[in-house]
Amino acid sequence: MQIQQAVGTTLTRTPATVQFLTDVVDELEASGFVADSLTRSGQTADLVAP
């Protein structure tokens, strides 16, 4: 099973904005937030992208 989610922005955003979004997603994955959210919704935490 795949749960396709994405975070995106326009091409005109500054590199700092793109880095911020990357950092936020990395932190959400590293903190376990994504895995916990999947578990709460009845999915398996192994769906978190490596």
Buried (B, 14 or more C-beta within 10 A) or exposed (E): EEEEEEEEEEEEEEEEEEEEBEEEBEEBBEEEEBBEEBEEEEBEEEEBEE
